[in-house]
Amino acid sequence: MISHAVLTAMLPEHLLLLGIVLLILMEVTSRWQRASLWVALACVGGAAVVAASLSLSGYSATPFAGQFSVDPATLLAKAMVLALALPVLLMSRDDFADSGEFALLLLSSLYGACLMQSADSFLTLFLGLEIMSLPLYVLVLLAYRRPQSAEAALKYLVLGGVASAMLLMGASLLYGASGSLGLDSFAKALSATHPIAGDGLSRAAVVLVVLAFFLKAAIVPFHAWAPDAYEGASVPVTAYMATIVKAAVLLAVVRLFGVSVLASPMLELLAVLPLASIVWGNLAAMKQPSLRRMIAYSSIAHAGYLFYALLGAAAGRLQAVAFYVLAYALMNLLAFAALPSTADDVQRDWLDNLRGLFHRAPFAALMIAMAMLSLAGLPPFPGFIAKFLIFRNVIAAGHTTYAILGLVGSYLGIYFYLRVIQLMFMGPDAAVVPAGRTHGLAMAASLICLTAALLLAVFPGWVLAYF
């Protein structure tokens, strides 16, 4: 019975592990390497379907008590993370051709992202976080096309190590205060009535854990790695970091906080720094010369919106965060997938070279424009609905002042999103721009993202019902 529970509950992870083993064998034997992309797509797609099916059937299990468990919400989070990885794999063909290293590292990182969603202890959470992060440091350098890639990977590695150290230190302090490594010890430390809540050791532990996730999500002032890492990596890797990694981290944060009701001073910490991220991310994005660097600062602002969800009532946190990361990820993936490929990676997303893109590549310009409008939070796009859910929950929880400040900060982002559209549609054609085109698989990825985004916009209630 135990073995059956382990097999079924961890079936999405087992399918990813199967893909990893197959890809390693293909690399070692140097056979069927051209099929590496299709093997990865089959395993990730199969894992996503299995996770969604188990979630819809209401499956719950605890194969490893106190360490790992699944329930419908957990499985739905896994299905979402895995499904979002499919467009990344499709758009990777242009940058990584028939190399299997990208697919192998991506599946390894996804394994950690899924593990985080089922963590019941800091031990499992840390393990999942590291398994997700370590392949990323290599992915930033993989097939790099610009000299600063090495510096970006090093900065990401060092600051990622700092986040891991902070998480471990916070977990160890919580263990000292509560005698448990379970995630429930974090909720107890947040509680105003629990005996360990007033202990200085517990308070320090909670702050360290929260700051570790701030660093992973690139919240101000722990955001310095994001612009360099996003710009230095290839487009598929940047898309993966900006979407799937952020989704996995924020969904794990929601699981960590559970049904805890925030009180001072944790309430102020989770309001002020995300608010600073919203304002600074939107202001800094205005002056960026490249789309990738602009998206990096945009992601800093969006991380602020996502952490704002923790200010709302516990019952609506998962719904708000899940819908937001889905809408945000689909629009980012749409923009990256539609971006025409060129031989020069630096010139590919240089904003000045996007001038007049509509006249050279109308499909790409239309897709990127839709993505920008949604990321700006303008109706009727899904980004508007996502922001509405976040701020509605914050206001319902009685934090009206923070909600108003966050809304004002969000308006700052409209300028640079509309600037991209203005360059593509109303700006004069760039003087010297490589022709570039959106290849077949990248176009398929953009159409998948577009279809899913339209479903979110037209049937938001239907989607929210599953969350």
Rosetta blueprint (number, residue, H / E / L):
1 M L
2 I H
3 S H
4 H H
5 A H
6 V H
7 L H
8 T H
9 A H
10 M L
11 L H
12 P H
13 E H
14 H H
15 L H
16 L H
17 L H
18 L H
19 G H
20 I H
21 V H
22 L H
23 L H
24 I H
25 L H
26 M H
27 E H
28 V H
29 T H
30 S L
31 R L
32 W L
33 Q H
34 R H
35 A H
36 S H
37 L H
38 W H
39 V H
40 A H
41 L H
42 A H
43 C H
44 V H
45 G H
46 G H
47 A H
48 A H
49 V H
50 V H
51 A H
52 A H
53 S H
54 L H
55 S H
56 L H
57 S L
58 G L
59 Y L
60 S L
61 A E
62 T E
63 P E
64 F E
65 A L
66 G L
67 Q L
68 F E
69 S E
70 V E
71 D L
72 P H
73 A H
74 T H
75 L H
76 L H
77 A H
78 K H
79 A H
80 M H
81 V H
82 L H
83 A H
84 L H
85 A H
86 L H
87 P H
88 V H
89 L H
90 L H
91 M H
92 S L
93 R H
94 D H
95 D H
96 F H
97 A L
98 D L
99 S L
100 G L
101 E H
102 F H
103 A H
104 L H
105 L H
106 L H
107 L H
108 S H
109 S H
110 L H
111 Y H
112 G H
113 A H
114 C H
115 L H
116 M H
117 Q H
118 S L
119 A E
120 D L
121 S E
122 F H
123 L H
124 T H
125 L H
126 F H
127 L H
128 G H
129 L H
130 E H
131 I H
132 M H
133 S H
134 L H
135 P H
136 L H
137 Y H
138 V H
139 L H
140 V H
141 L H
142 L L
143 A L
144 Y L
145 R L
146 R L
147 P L
148 Q L
149 S H
150 A H
151 E H
152 A H
153 A H
154 L H
155 K H
156 Y H
157 L H
158 V H
159 L H
160 G H
161 G H
162 V H
163 A H
164 S H
165 A H
166 M H
167 L H
168 L H
169 M H
170 G H
171 A H
172 S H
173 L H
174 L H
175 Y H
176 G H
177 A H
178 S H
179 G L
180 S L
181 L L
182 G E
183 L L
184 D H
185 S H
186 F H
187 A H
188 K H
189 A H
190 L H
191 S L
192 A L
193 T L
194 H L
195 P L
196 I L
197 A L
198 G L
199 D L
200 G H
201 L H
202 S H
203 R H
204 A H
205 A H
206 V H
207 V H
208 L H
209 V H
210 V H
211 L H
212 A H
213 F H
214 F H
215 L H
216 K H
217 A H
218 A L
219 I L
220 V L
221 P L
222 F L
223 H L
224 A L
225 W H
226 A H
227 P H
228 D H
229 A H
230 Y H
231 E H
232 G H
233 A L
234 S L
235 V H
236 P H
237 V H
238 T H
239 A H
240 Y H
241 M H
242 A H
243 T H
244 I H
245 V H
246 K H
247 A H
248 A H
249 V H
250 L H
251 L H
252 A H
253 V H
254 V H
255 R H
256 L H
257 F H
258 G L
259 V L
260 S L
261 V L
262 L L
263 A L
264 S L
265 P L
266 M H
267 L H
268 E H
269 L H
270 L H
271 A H
272 V H
273 L H
274 P H
275 L H
276 A H
277 S H
278 I H
279 V H
280 W H
281 G H
282 N H
283 L H
284 A H
285 A H
286 M L
287 K L
288 Q L
289 P L
290 S E
291 L H
292 R H
293 R H
294 M H
295 I H
296 A H
297 Y H
298 S H
299 S H
300 I H
301 A H
302 H H
303 A H
304 G H
305 Y H
306 L H
307 F H
308 Y H
309 A H
310 L H
311 L H
312 G L
313 A L
314 A H
315 A H
316 G H
317 R H
318 L H
319 Q H
320 A H
321 V H
322 A H
323 F H
324 Y H
325 V H
326 L H
327 A H
328 Y H
329 A H
330 L H
331 M H
332 N H
333 L H
334 L H
335 A H
336 F H
337 A H
338 A H
339 L L
340 P L
341 S E
342 T L
343 A L
344 D L
345 D H
346 V H
347 Q H
348 R H
349 D L
350 W E
351 L H
352 D H
353 N H
354 L H
355 R L
356 G L
357 L H
358 F H
359 H H
360 R H
361 A L
362 P H
363 F H
364 A H
365 A H
366 L H
367 M H
368 I H
369 A H
370 M H
371 A H
372 M H
373 L H
374 S H
375 L H
376 A L
377 G L
378 L L
379 P L
380 P L
381 F L
382 P H
383 G H
384 F H
385 I H
386 A H
387 K H
388 F H
389 L H
390 I H
391 F H
392 R H
393 N H
394 V H
395 I H
396 A H
397 A L
398 G L
399 H L
400 T H
401 T H
402 Y H
403 A H
404 I H
405 L H
406 G H
407 L H
408 V H
409 G H
410 S H
411 Y H
412 L L
413 G H
414 I H
415 Y H
416 F H
417 Y H
418 L H
419 R H
420 V H
421 I H
422 Q H
423 L H
424 M H
425 F H
426 M L
427 G L
428 P L
429 D L
430 A L
431 A L
432 V L
433 V L
434 P L
435 A L
436 G L
437 R E
438 T L
439 H L
440 G H
441 L H
442 A H
443 M H
444 A H
445 A H
446 S H
447 L H
448 I H
449 C H
450 L H
451 T H
452 A H
453 A H
454 L H
455 L H
456 L H
457 A H
458 V H
459 F L
460 P H
461 G H
462 W H
463 V H
464 L H
465 A H
466 Y H
467 F L
